[in-house]
Amino acid sequence: MGIYRYGRERLEQYLADSGIPYTIIRAGDLQDTDGCFWELLVGKDDELHQTETITIARADVAEVCSQTLEFEESKFKAFDVASKPEGTDTPTKDFKARFSQFSTRF
């Protein structure tokens, strides 16, 4: 795991240093369940590992990916994404606000 993480971090840093627009999405443990029914958790630097769950539906990851193409607030950022357990909150609809949570780049 340590070698994988080191390699991933180097590749992400290389991408960030390239100057081309990017968004790095680090999805939690993927689940084959229906998406769009949970509130999405967005974090940075593995802070989501401190939450009650680090899982996310594959459909929700696809939705996050497509939403990053719509909003400038997602450019030049890297973030972790997972979801709260079903029924604990309202589903995420305002992706612009979620992407705006981070002002720092990479």
Biopython code that builds the backbone (N, CA, C, O; Angstrom):
import numpy as np
from Bio.PDB.StructureBuilder import StructureBuilder

atoms = [
    (1, "MET", "N", (0.823, -1.198, 0.000)),
    (1, "MET", "CA", (0.000, 0.000, 0.000)),
    (1, "MET", "C", (0.863, 1.256, 0.000)),
    (1, "MET", "O", (0.542, 2.222, -0.693)),
    (2, "GLY", "N", (1.954, 1.261, 0.765)),
    (2, "GLY", "CA", (2.818, 2.428, 0.825)),
    (2, "GLY", "C", (3.452, 2.758, -0.516)),
    (2, "GLY", "O", (3.559, 3.928, -0.883)),
    (3, "ILE", "N", (3.872, 1.734, -1.248)),
    (3, "ILE", "CA", (4.472, 1.945, -2.567)),
    (3, "ILE", "C", (3.430, 2.501, -3.520)),
    (3, "ILE", "O", (3.725, 3.412, -4.294)),
    (4, "TYR", "N", (2.222, 1.970, -3.476)),
    (4, "TYR", "CA", (1.146, 2.468, -4.337)),
    (4, "TYR", "C", (0.875, 3.937, -4.047)),
    (4, "TYR", "O", (0.779, 4.746, -4.970)),
    (5, "ARG", "N", (0.752, 4.280, -2.784)),
    (5, "ARG", "CA", (0.447, 5.661, -2.406)),
    (5, "ARG", "C", (1.569, 6.596, -2.841)),
    (5, "ARG", "O", (1.304, 7.682, -3.357)),
    (6, "TYR", "N", (2.806, 6.188, -2.640)),
    (6, "TYR", "CA", (3.939, 7.018, -3.041)),
    (6, "TYR", "C", (3.914, 7.259, -4.546)),
    (6, "TYR", "O", (4.128, 8.381, -5.003)),
    (7, "GLY", "N", (3.656, 6.215, -5.304)),
    (7, "GLY", "CA", (3.587, 6.344, -6.755)),
    (7, "GLY", "C", (2.430, 7.225, -7.190)),
    (7, "GLY", "O", (2.575, 8.054, -8.088)),
    (8, "ARG", "N", (1.290, 7.046, -6.555)),
    (8, "ARG", "CA", (0.119, 7.858, -6.871)),
    (8, "ARG", "C", (0.390, 9.329, -6.590)),
    (8, "ARG", "O", (0.061, 10.191, -7.406)),
    (9, "GLU", "N", (0.978, 9.615, -5.458)),
    (9, "GLU", "CA", (1.272, 11.000, -5.090)),
    (9, "GLU", "C", (2.253, 11.641, -6.068)),
    (9, "GLU", "O", (2.106, 12.811, -6.419)),
    (10, "ARG", "N", (3.244, 10.883, -6.504)),
    (10, "ARG", "CA", (4.196, 11.415, -7.481)),
    (10, "ARG", "C", (3.514, 11.720, -8.804)),
    (10, "ARG", "O", (3.772, 12.755, -9.418)),
    (11, "LEU", "N", (2.644, 10.821, -9.241)),
    (11, "LEU", "CA", (1.928, 11.047, -10.494)),
    (11, "LEU", "C", (0.987, 12.246, -10.386)),
    (11, "LEU", "O", (0.881, 13.042, -11.320)),
    (12, "GLU", "N", (0.316, 12.373, -9.266)),
    (12, "GLU", "CA", (-0.581, 13.507, -9.068)),
    (12, "GLU", "C", (0.201, 14.821, -9.038)),
    (12, "GLU", "O", (-0.242, 15.823, -9.600)),
    (13, "GLN", "N", (1.344, 14.814, -8.393)),
    (13, "GLN", "CA", (2.164, 16.022, -8.343)),
    (13, "GLN", "C", (2.678, 16.376, -9.738)),
    (13, "GLN", "O", (2.725, 17.550, -10.105)),
    (14, "TYR", "N", (3.058, 15.376, -10.504)),
    (14, "TYR", "CA", (3.510, 15.603, -11.870)),
    (14, "TYR", "C", (2.397, 16.262, -12.693)),
    (14, "TYR", "O", (2.650, 17.206, -13.442)),
    (15, "LEU", "N", (1.186, 15.768, -12.553)),
    (15, "LEU", "CA", (0.046, 16.342, -13.253)),
    (15, "LEU", "C", (-0.189, 17.786, -12.811)),
    (15, "LEU", "O", (-0.411, 18.661, -13.648)),
    (16, "ALA", "N", (-0.143, 18.041, -11.508)),
    (16, "ALA", "CA", (-0.350, 19.393, -10.987)),
    (16, "ALA", "C", (0.722, 20.350, -11.496)),
    (16, "ALA", "O", (0.430, 21.506, -11.803)),
    (17, "ASP", "N", (1.937, 19.882, -11.584)),
    (17, "ASP", "CA", (3.049, 20.729, -12.041)),
    (17, "ASP", "C", (3.021, 20.972, -13.542)),
    (17, "ASP", "O", (3.708, 21.870, -14.031)),
    (18, "SER", "N", (2.246, 20.195, -14.279)),
    (18, "SER", "CA", (2.230, 20.300, -15.739)),
    (18, "SER", "C", (1.589, 21.597, -16.237)),
    (18, "SER", "O", (1.895, 22.056, -17.337)),
    (19, "GLY", "N", (0.721, 22.175, -15.450)),
    (19, "GLY", "CA", (0.055, 23.404, -15.859)),
    (19, "GLY", "C", (-1.233, 23.198, -16.631)),
    (19, "GLY", "O", (-1.967, 24.158, -16.861)),
    (20, "ILE", "N", (-1.529, 21.963, -17.040)),
    (20, "ILE", "CA", (-2.794, 21.735, -17.734)),
    (20, "ILE", "C", (-3.923, 21.635, -16.694)),
    (20, "ILE", "O", (-3.695, 21.173, -15.576)),
    (21, "PRO", "N", (-5.127, 22.064, -17.058)),
    (21, "PRO", "CA", (-6.241, 21.970, -16.099)),
    (21, "PRO", "C", (-6.483, 20.515, -15.701)),
    (21, "PRO", "O", (-6.442, 19.621, -16.546)),
    (22, "TYR", "N", (-6.731, 20.284, -14.429)),
    (22, "TYR", "CA", (-6.956, 18.931, -13.931)),
    (22, "TYR", "C", (-7.925, 18.958, -12.758)),
    (22, "TYR", "O", (-8.114, 19.985, -12.106)),
    (23, "THR", "N", (-8.520, 17.831, -12.512)),
    (23, "THR", "CA", (-9.263, 17.554, -11.283)),
    (23, "THR", "C", (-8.938, 16.112, -10.932)),
    (23, "THR", "O", (-9.146, 15.206, -11.739)),
    (24, "ILE", "N", (-8.434, 15.908, -9.739)),
    (24, "ILE", "CA", (-8.109, 14.558, -9.276)),
    (24, "ILE", "C", (-9.170, 14.162, -8.259)),
    (24, "ILE", "O", (-9.344, 14.821, -7.234)),
    (25, "ILE", "N", (-9.868, 13.087, -8.555)),
    (25, "ILE", "CA", (-10.927, 12.600, -7.671)),
    (25, "ILE", "C", (-10.468, 11.273, -7.092)),
    (25, "ILE", "O", (-10.245, 10.305, -7.819)),
    (26, "ARG", "N", (-10.334, 11.243, -5.794)),
    (26, "ARG", "CA", (-9.942, 10.005, -5.104)),
    (26, "ARG", "C", (-11.198, 9.422, -4.468)),
    (26, "ARG", "O", (-11.614, 9.849, -3.391)),
    (27, "ALA", "N", (-11.785, 8.465, -5.129)),
    (27, "ALA", "CA", (-13.033, 7.880, -4.656)),
    (27, "ALA", "C", (-12.784, 6.906, -3.516)),
    (27, "ALA", "O", (-11.757, 6.229, -3.463)),
    (28, "GLY", "N", (-13.752, 6.852, -2.606)),
    (28, "GLY", "CA", (-13.704, 5.875, -1.524)),
    (28, "GLY", "C", (-13.939, 4.480, -2.076)),
    (28, "GLY", "O", (-13.882, 4.268, -3.287)),
    (29, "ASP", "N", (-14.198, 3.544, -1.205)),
    (29, "ASP", "CA", (-14.459, 2.162, -1.620)),
    (29, "ASP", "C", (-15.725, 2.126, -2.471)),
    (29, "ASP", "O", (-16.792, 2.553, -2.031)),
    (30, "LEU", "N", (-15.597, 1.614, -3.686)),
    (30, "LEU", "CA", (-16.704, 1.620, -4.635)),
    (30, "LEU", "C", (-17.726, 0.531, -4.328)),
    (30, "LEU", "O", (-17.381, -0.600, -3.984)),
    (31, "GLN", "N", (-19.009, 0.916, -4.467)),
    (31, "GLN", "CA", (-20.101, -0.019, -4.250)),
    (31, "GLN", "C", (-20.960, -0.095, -5.501)),
    (31, "GLN", "O", (-21.134, 0.893, -6.213)),
    (32, "ASP", "N", (-21.493, -1.277, -5.756)),
    (32, "ASP", "CA", (-22.414, -1.477, -6.874)),
    (32, "ASP", "C", (-23.843, -1.279, -6.383)),
    (32, "ASP", "O", (-24.628, -2.226, -6.338)),
    (33, "THR", "N", (-24.178, -0.041, -6.015)),
    (33, "THR", "CA", (-25.513, 0.299, -5.539)),
    (33, "THR", "C", (-26.034, 1.484, -6.345)),
    (33, "THR", "O", (-25.287, 2.120, -7.088)),
    (34, "ASP", "N", (-27.313, 1.769, -6.189)),
    (34, "ASP", "CA", (-27.878, 2.935, -6.848)),
    (34, "ASP", "C", (-27.222, 4.188, -6.289)),
    (34, "ASP", "O", (-26.909, 4.260, -5.101)),
    (35, "GLY", "N", (-27.021, 5.150, -7.135)),
    (35, "GLY", "CA", (-26.410, 6.404, -6.707)),
    (35, "GLY", "C", (-27.430, 7.506, -6.551)),
    (35, "GLY", "O", (-28.630, 7.299, -6.731)),
    (36, "CYS", "N", (-26.931, 8.686, -6.211)),
    (36, "CYS", "CA", (-27.719, 9.914, -6.120)),
    (36, "CYS", "C", (-28.731, 9.913, -4.979)),
    (36, "CYS", "O", (-29.675, 10.703, -5.005)),
    (37, "PHE", "N", (-28.563, 9.065, -3.998)),
    (37, "PHE", "CA", (-29.475, 9.032, -2.871)),
    (37, "PHE", "C", (-28.806, 9.427, -1.563)),
    (37, "PHE", "O", (-29.444, 9.421, -0.510)),
    (38, "TRP", "N", (-27.524, 9.772, -1.623)),
    (38, "TRP", "CA", (-26.779, 10.062, -0.423)),
    (38, "TRP", "C", (-26.114, 11.426, -0.513)),
    (38, "TRP", "O", (-25.859, 11.943, -1.601)),
    (39, "GLU", "N", (-25.842, 11.987, 0.638)),
    (39, "GLU", "CA", (-25.066, 13.224, 0.656)),
    (39, "GLU", "C", (-23.604, 12.860, 0.449)),
    (39, "GLU", "O", (-23.080, 11.952, 1.095)),
    (40, "LEU", "N", (-22.957, 13.572, -0.452)),
    (40, "LEU", "CA", (-21.553, 13.298, -0.722)),
    (40, "LEU", "C", (-20.670, 14.015, 0.275)),
    (40, "LEU", "O", (-20.925, 15.160, 0.649)),
    (41, "LEU", "N", (-19.641, 13.331, 0.694)),
    (41, "LEU", "CA", (-18.625, 13.902, 1.564)),
    (41, "LEU", "C", (-17.403, 14.200, 0.711)),
    (41, "LEU", "O", (-16.936, 13.341, -0.036)),
    (42, "VAL", "N", (-16.898, 15.391, 0.820)),
    (42, "VAL", "CA", (-15.717, 15.775, 0.061)),
    (42, "VAL", "C", (-14.660, 16.196, 1.063)),
    (42, "VAL", "O", (-14.935, 16.983, 1.969)),
    (43, "GLY", "N", (-13.459, 15.678, 0.905)),
    (43, "GLY", "CA", (-12.376, 15.993, 1.818)),
    (43, "GLY", "C", (-11.056, 16.079, 1.086)),
    (43, "GLY", "O", (-10.984, 15.956, -0.136)),
    (44, "LYS", "N", (-10.028, 16.289, 1.859)),
    (44, "LYS", "CA", (-8.691, 16.434, 1.302)),
    (44, "LYS", "C", (-7.706, 15.705, 2.208)),
    (44, "LYS", "O", (-7.914, 15.613, 3.418)),
    (45, "ASP", "N", (-6.655, 15.199, 1.629)),
    (45, "ASP", "CA", (-5.573, 14.561, 2.382)),
    (45, "ASP", "C", (-6.045, 13.442, 3.298)),
    (45, "ASP", "O", (-5.632, 13.358, 4.455)),
    (46, "ASP", "N", (-6.903, 12.596, 2.780)),
    (46, "ASP", "CA", (-7.379, 11.400, 3.498)),
    (46, "ASP", "C", (-8.172, 11.710, 4.766)),
    (46, "ASP", "O", (-8.302, 10.833, 5.620)),
    (47, "GLU", "N", (-8.707, 12.926, 4.921)),
    (47, "GLU", "CA", (-9.479, 13.242, 6.116)),
    (47, "GLU", "C", (-10.781, 12.458, 6.183)),
    (47, "GLU", "O", (-11.362, 12.329, 7.261)),
    (48, "LEU", "N", (-11.250, 11.933, 5.064)),
    (48, "LEU", "CA", (-12.488, 11.154, 5.078)),
    (48, "LEU", "C", (-12.311, 9.817, 5.789)),
    (48, "LEU", "O", (-13.293, 9.181, 6.171)),
    (49, "HIS", "N", (-11.072, 9.395, 5.965)),
    (49, "HIS", "CA", (-10.839, 8.157, 6.707)),
    (49, "HIS", "C", (-11.234, 8.306, 8.173)),
    (49, "HIS", "O", (-11.303, 7.316, 8.902)),
    (50, "GLN", "N", (-11.491, 9.526, 8.605)),
    (50, "GLN", "CA", (-11.918, 9.782, 9.975)),
    (50, "GLN", "C", (-13.441, 9.748, 10.109)),
    (50, "GLN", "O", (-13.960, 9.890, 11.216)),
    (51, "THR", "N", (-14.161, 9.564, 9.008)),
    (51, "THR", "CA", (-15.618, 9.563, 9.025)),
    (51, "THR", "C", (-16.156, 8.158, 9.224)),
    (51, "THR", "O", (-15.402, 7.186, 9.263)),
    (52, "GLU", "N", (-17.475, 8.069, 9.349)),
    (52, "GLU", "CA", (-18.111, 6.785, 9.606)),
    (52, "GLU", "C", (-18.081, 5.837, 8.412)),
    (52, "GLU", "O", (-18.218, 4.625, 8.575)),
    (53, "THR", "N", (-17.907, 6.376, 7.236)),
    (53, "THR", "CA", (-17.866, 5.534, 6.044)),
    (53, "THR", "C", (-16.952, 6.148, 4.991)),
    (53, "THR", "O", (-16.829, 7.369, 4.898)),
    (54, "ILE", "N", (-16.331, 5.317, 4.225)),
    (54, "ILE", "CA", (-15.524, 5.815, 3.105)),
    (54, "ILE", "C", (-15.958, 5.123, 1.821)),
    (54, "ILE", "O", (-15.151, 4.913, 0.916)),
    (55, "THR", "N", (-17.235, 4.772, 1.747)),
    (55, "THR", "CA", (-17.754, 4.105, 0.561)),
    (55, "THR", "C", (-18.520, 5.102, -0.304)),
    (55, "THR", "O", (-18.930, 6.167, 0.157)),
    (56, "ILE", "N", (-18.700, 4.732, -1.563)),
    (56, "ILE", "CA", (-19.457, 5.559, -2.490)),
    (56, "ILE", "C", (-19.935, 4.678, -3.643)),
    (56, "ILE", "O", (-19.233, 3.763, -4.071)),
    (57, "ALA", "N", (-21.124, 4.965, -4.130)),
    (57, "ALA", "CA", (-21.666, 4.219, -5.270)),
    (57, "ALA", "C", (-20.917, 4.607, -6.538)),
    (57, "ALA", "O", (-20.557, 5.768, -6.730)),
    (58, "ARG", "N", (-20.692, 3.635, -7.387)),
    (58, "ARG", "CA", (-20.017, 3.908, -8.660)),
    (58, "ARG", "C", (-20.762, 4.990, -9.452)),
    (58, "ARG", "O", (-20.141, 5.834, -10.098)),
    (59, "ALA", "N", (-22.080, 4.957, -9.395)),
    (59, "ALA", "CA", (-22.887, 5.958, -10.106)),
    (59, "ALA", "C", (-22.625, 7.362, -9.570)),
    (59, "ALA", "O", (-22.642, 8.328, -10.333)),
    (60, "ASP", "N", (-22.384, 7.483, -8.276)),
    (60, "ASP", "CA", (-22.089, 8.791, -7.700)),
    (60, "ASP", "C", (-20.711, 9.289, -8.128)),
    (60, "ASP", "O", (-20.523, 10.487, -8.342)),
    (61, "VAL", "N", (-19.759, 8.388, -8.254)),
    (61, "VAL", "CA", (-18.435, 8.789, -8.748)),
    (61, "VAL", "C", (-18.568, 9.296, -10.180)),
    (61, "VAL", "O", (-17.964, 10.305, -10.541)),
    (62, "ALA", "N", (-19.352, 8.604, -10.990)),
    (62, "ALA", "CA", (-19.574, 9.041, -12.370)),
    (62, "ALA", "C", (-20.229, 10.423, -12.386)),
    (62, "ALA", "O", (-19.872, 11.268, -13.207)),
    (63, "GLU", "N", (-21.174, 10.655, -11.494)),
    (63, "GLU", "CA", (-21.838, 11.962, -11.425)),
    (63, "GLU", "C", (-20.854, 13.052, -11.014)),
    (63, "GLU", "O", (-20.867, 14.139, -11.590)),
    (64, "VAL", "N", (-20.012, 12.783, -10.041)),
    (64, "VAL", "CA", (-19.005, 13.758, -9.625)),
    (64, "VAL", "C", (-18.078, 14.076, -10.802)),
    (64, "VAL", "O", (-17.756, 15.238, -11.046)),
    (65, "CYS", "N", (-17.656, 13.050, -11.520)),
    (65, "CYS", "CA", (-16.772, 13.263, -12.676)),
    (65, "CYS", "C", (-17.437, 14.160, -13.708)),
    (65, "CYS", "O", (-16.807, 15.083, -14.224)),
    (66, "SER", "N", (-18.691, 13.901, -14.013)),
    (66, "SER", "CA", (-19.365, 14.723, -15.022)),
    (66, "SER", "C", (-19.588, 16.142, -14.513)),
    (66, "SER", "O", (-19.522, 17.091, -15.294)),
    (67, "GLN", "N", (-19.849, 16.302, -13.231)),
    (67, "GLN", "CA", (-20.065, 17.637, -12.669)),
    (67, "GLN", "C", (-18.786, 18.473, -12.665)),
    (67, "GLN", "O", (-18.850, 19.698, -12.762)),
    (68, "THR", "N", (-17.637, 17.830, -12.555)),
    (68, "THR", "CA", (-16.384, 18.602, -12.578)),
    (68, "THR", "C", (-16.192, 19.301, -13.919)),
    (68, "THR", "O", (-15.507, 20.321, -13.995)),
    (69, "LEU", "N", (-16.787, 18.763, -14.964)),
    (69, "LEU", "CA", (-16.680, 19.388, -16.283)),
    (69, "LEU", "C", (-17.531, 20.649, -16.399)),
    (69, "LEU", "O", (-17.317, 21.464, -17.296)),
    (70, "GLU", "N", (-18.488, 20.810, -15.499)),
    (70, "GLU", "CA", (-19.419, 21.932, -15.554)),
    (70, "GLU", "C", (-18.955, 23.175, -14.789)),
    (70, "GLU", "O", (-19.390, 24.283, -15.101)),
    (71, "PHE", "N", (-18.091, 23.010, -13.805)),
    (71, "PHE", "CA", (-17.783, 24.104, -12.897)),
    (71, "PHE", "C", (-16.289, 24.402, -12.823)),
    (71, "PHE", "O", (-15.474, 23.502, -12.619)),
    (72, "GLU", "N", (-15.946, 25.658, -12.990)),
    (72, "GLU", "CA", (-14.559, 26.119, -12.868)),
    (72, "GLU", "C", (-14.010, 25.842, -11.467)),
    (72, "GLU", "O", (-12.801, 25.674, -11.300)),
    (73, "GLU", "N", (-14.871, 25.793, -10.478)),
    (73, "GLU", "CA", (-14.454, 25.584, -9.088)),
    (73, "GLU", "C", (-13.786, 24.231, -8.861)),
    (73, "GLU", "O", (-13.162, 24.012, -7.823)),
    (74, "SER", "N", (-13.915, 23.332, -9.820)),
    (74, "SER", "CA", (-13.297, 22.010, -9.666)),
    (74, "SER", "C", (-11.912, 21.929, -10.287)),
    (74, "SER", "O", (-11.192, 20.957, -10.061)),
    (75, "LYS", "N", (-11.526, 22.935, -11.067)),
    (75, "LYS", "CA", (-10.243, 22.878, -11.763)),
    (75, "LYS", "C", (-9.070, 23.092, -10.817)),
    (75, "LYS", "O", (-9.157, 23.843, -9.846)),
    (76, "PHE", "N", (-7.981, 22.419, -11.125)),
    (76, "PHE", "CA", (-6.732, 22.516, -10.368)),
    (76, "PHE", "C", (-6.914, 22.101, -8.908)),
    (76, "PHE", "O", (-6.340, 22.701, -8.000)),
    (77, "LYS", "N", (-7.718, 21.071, -8.704)),
    (77, "LYS", "CA", (-7.967, 20.580, -7.354)),
    (77, "LYS", "C", (-7.890, 19.065, -7.317)),
    (77, "LYS", "O", (-8.114, 18.379, -8.315)),
    (78, "ALA", "N", (-7.570, 18.575, -6.148)),
    (78, "ALA", "CA", (-7.583, 17.144, -5.877)),
    (78, "ALA", "C", (-8.381, 16.950, -4.596)),
    (78, "ALA", "O", (-8.168, 17.660, -3.613)),
    (79, "PHE", "N", (-9.298, 15.989, -4.606)),
    (79, "PHE", "CA", (-10.096, 15.780, -3.401)),
    (79, "PHE", "C", (-10.553, 14.333, -3.306)),
    (79, "PHE", "O", (-10.588, 13.596, -4.291)),
    (80, "ASP", "N", (-10.898, 13.960, -2.089)),
    (80, "ASP", "CA", (-11.439, 12.643, -1.801)),
    (80, "ASP", "C", (-12.957, 12.764, -1.814)),
    (80, "ASP", "O", (-13.498, 13.814, -1.465)),
    (81, "VAL", "N", (-13.637, 11.715, -2.207)),
    (81, "VAL", "CA", (-15.097, 11.735, -2.205)),
    (81, "VAL", "C", (-15.626, 10.389, -1.715)),
    (81, "VAL", "O", (-15.148, 9.325, -2.107)),
    (82, "ALA", "N", (-16.625, 10.477, -0.847)),
    (82, "ALA", "CA", (-17.328, 9.309, -0.315)),
    (82, "ALA", "C", (-18.766, 9.765, -0.089)),
    (82, "ALA", "O", (-19.125, 10.879, -0.471)),
    (83, "SER", "N", (-19.585, 8.932, 0.519)),
    (83, "SER", "CA", (-20.962, 9.338, 0.783)),
    (83, "SER", "C", (-21.383, 8.922, 2.179)),
    (83, "SER", "O", (-20.879, 7.951, 2.743)),
    (84, "LYS", "N", (-22.314, 9.681, 2.715)),
    (84, "LYS", "CA", (-22.888, 9.331, 4.006)),
    (84, "LYS", "C", (-23.791, 8.124, 3.818)),
    (84, "LYS", "O", (-24.214, 7.836, 2.698)),
    (85, "PRO", "N", (-24.091, 7.418, 4.897)),
    (85, "PRO", "CA", (-25.020, 6.286, 4.775)),
    (85, "PRO", "C", (-26.390, 6.768, 4.305)),
    (85, "PRO", "O", (-26.799, 7.892, 4.595)),
    (86, "GLU", "N", (-27.088, 5.906, 3.581)),
    (86, "GLU", "CA", (-28.404, 6.245, 3.053)),
    (86, "GLU", "C", (-29.345, 6.675, 4.171)),
    (86, "GLU", "O", (-29.394, 6.054, 5.233)),
    (87, "GLY", "N", (-30.088, 7.740, 3.918)),
    (87, "GLY", "CA", (-31.088, 8.205, 4.867)),
    (87, "GLY", "C", (-30.572, 9.097, 5.970)),
    (87, "GLY", "O", (-31.359, 9.512, 6.821)),
    (88, "THR", "N", (-29.283, 9.417, 5.999)),
    (88, "THR", "CA", (-28.761, 10.249, 7.080)),
    (88, "THR", "C", (-28.789, 11.728, 6.748)),
    (88, "THR", "O", (-28.616, 12.555, 7.644)),
    (89, "ASP", "N", (-28.999, 12.084, 5.505)),
    (89, "ASP", "CA", (-29.026, 13.482, 5.105)),
    (89, "ASP", "C", (-29.636, 13.590, 3.722)),
    (89, "ASP", "O", (-30.055, 12.588, 3.143)),
    (90, "THR", "N", (-29.687, 14.797, 3.193)),
    (90, "THR", "CA", (-30.264, 14.986, 1.861)),
    (90, "THR", "C", (-29.207, 14.744, 0.794)),
    (90, "THR", "O", (-28.030, 15.029, 1.012)),
    (91, "PRO", "N", (-29.615, 14.224, -0.354)),
    (91, "PRO", "CA", (-28.661, 13.989, -1.441)),
    (91, "PRO", "C", (-28.008, 15.283, -1.910)),
    (91, "PRO", "O", (-28.626, 16.347, -1.871)),
    (92, "THR", "N", (-26.791, 15.191, -2.341)),
    (92, "THR", "CA", (-26.062, 16.351, -2.843)),
    (92, "THR", "C", (-26.600, 16.744, -4.209)),
    (92, "THR", "O", (-26.702, 15.916, -5.114)),
    (93, "LYS", "N", (-26.939, 18.008, -4.342)),
    (93, "LYS", "CA", (-27.388, 18.558, -5.622)),
    (93, "LYS", "C", (-26.540, 19.752, -6.039)),
    (93, "LYS", "O", (-26.424, 20.036, -7.231)),
    (94, "ASP", "N", (-25.938, 20.463, -5.069)),
    (94, "ASP", "CA", (-25.165, 21.671, -5.360)),
    (94, "ASP", "C", (-23.679, 21.321, -5.428)),
    (94, "ASP", "O", (-22.941, 21.481, -4.456)),
    (95, "PHE", "N", (-23.264, 20.845, -6.586)),
    (95, "PHE", "CA", (-21.877, 20.427, -6.763)),
    (95, "PHE", "C", (-20.929, 21.621, -6.783)),
    (95, "PHE", "O", (-19.786, 21.513, -6.338)),
    (96, "LYS", "N", (-21.388, 22.737, -7.286)),
    (96, "LYS", "CA", (-20.547, 23.937, -7.308)),
    (96, "LYS", "C", (-20.120, 24.302, -5.889)),
    (96, "LYS", "O", (-18.959, 24.636, -5.655)),
    (97, "ALA", "N", (-21.043, 24.238, -4.957)),
    (97, "ALA", "CA", (-20.718, 24.540, -3.556)),
    (97, "ALA", "C", (-19.733, 23.520, -2.991)),
    (97, "ALA", "O", (-18.817, 23.882, -2.252)),
    (98, "ARG", "N", (-19.920, 22.259, -3.333)),
    (98, "ARG", "CA", (-18.990, 21.225, -2.851)),
    (98, "ARG", "C", (-17.582, 21.471, -3.375)),
    (98, "ARG", "O", (-16.609, 21.375, -2.627)),
    (99, "PHE", "N", (-17.476, 21.788, -4.660)),
    (99, "PHE", "CA", (-16.162, 22.021, -5.255)),
    (99, "PHE", "C", (-15.535, 23.309, -4.716)),
    (99, "PHE", "O", (-14.311, 23.439, -4.691)),
    (100, "SER", "N", (-16.354, 24.241, -4.292)),
    (100, "SER", "CA", (-15.853, 25.517, -3.767)),
    (100, "SER", "C", (-15.333, 25.389, -2.336)),
    (100, "SER", "O", (-14.737, 26.331, -1.815)),
    (101, "GLN", "N", (-15.545, 24.264, -1.708)),
    (101, "GLN", "CA", (-15.100, 24.067, -0.326)),
    (101, "GLN", "C", (-13.592, 24.233, -0.171)),
    (101, "GLN", "O", (-13.103, 24.553, 0.912)),
    (102, "PHE", "N", (-12.866, 24.016, -1.253)),
    (102, "PHE", "CA", (-11.412, 24.079, -1.172)),
    (102, "PHE", "C", (-10.900, 25.256, -1.976)),
    (102, "PHE", "O", (-11.206, 25.397, -3.160)),
    (103, "SER", "N", (-10.126, 26.090, -1.328)),
    (103, "SER", "CA", (-9.556, 27.224, -2.036)),
    (103, "SER", "C", (-8.116, 26.932, -2.450)),
    (103, "SER", "O", (-7.576, 27.593, -3.337)),
    (104, "THR", "N", (-7.506, 25.959, -1.819)),
    (104, "THR", "CA", (-6.121, 25.627, -2.148)),
    (104, "THR", "C", (-6.071, 24.658, -3.320)),
    (104, "THR", "O", (-6.952, 23.816, -3.490)),
    (105, "ARG", "N", (-5.040, 24.793, -4.108)),
    (105, "ARG", "CA", (-4.833, 23.878, -5.221)),
    (105, "ARG", "C", (-3.980, 22.712, -4.767)),
    (105, "ARG", "O", (-3.078, 22.878, -3.947)),
    (106, "PHE", "N", (-4.255, 21.562, -5.285)),
    (106, "PHE", "CA", (-3.533, 20.328, -5.024)),
    (106, "PHE", "C", (-2.998, 20.364, -3.638)),
    (106, "PHE", "O", (-2.349, 19.413, -3.202)),
]
sb = StructureBuilder()
sb.init_structure("model")
sb.init_model(0)
sb.init_chain("A")
sb.init_seg("    ")
for serial, (resi, resn, name, xyz) in enumerate(atoms, 1):
    if name == "N":
        sb.init_residue(resn, " ", resi, " ")
    sb.init_atom(name, np.array(xyz, "f"), 0.0, 1.0, " ", f" {name:<3s}", serial, name[0])
structure = sb.get_structure()
